[in-house]
Amino acid sequence: MPIVQRLYREFGPRGFQALAVAVDQYPAAVVAEFVKRHKITFPVGWAKVEDISAFLEIQPQELYVPTLSTFQKNGRIHARHLAGEAFFNMQEANLRNEIEYLLRPPKSSKSAQAASKKA
């Protein structure tokens, strides 16, 4: 979470939105304490394992902590990283690369560029 918080502060002004979801057995107390202790400034909530698994399109038994997903602006999953994957060996660099990729301006077509030059 400290890495995500750092990247949220850095990329938030460019449109990056972080969100954390706890799947703890007693989340209300755990989430509030966690947010306070780690000074998290992005939204943090909780949900049932089954609901998160369905949203992330994985089986509940595949949901390990941490699980990190990035999403496109249209809400589609861009990437999903489950605990133990090599992604977490260089988590900050890898997440930074994904965020930068997702925040880059869309490529415009040649016809759109030509139309804007005529205008």
Beta strands, then each sheet from edge to edge (+ up, - down):
strand 1: 20-22
strand 2: 44-46
strand 3: 67-71
strand 4: 77-82
sheet 1: 1+ 2+
sheet 2: 3+ 4-
end
